[in-house]
C-alpha cells in the first residue's frame, strides 16, 4: 500500500497538548478526513474540534490549499 506525504503540527500550552493540524495528500475525500480525525482522537485524546485536517497542495508539499506561503511559494 502506498501512502502520500503528511505533515503534523501539534500545539501545546503549559506542556499540555491543545491541538493538532494535519496537512496531507489525498484528504480531499471526506472519508479519509474522518478516518484521520478518528485516529488522531484515539492517539492523542483530543476532541475532534481541536483537530484540523487540510489537503496538501503542490509537489513540494507543505502548503495548505488556499493558504499563501510567507515565502511566496504557493
Secondary structure, 3 states (H helix, E strand, C coil): CCCCCEEEEEEEECCEEEEEEEEECCCCCHHHHHHHHHHHHHHHCCCHHHEEEEEEECCCCCEECCCCCCCCCC
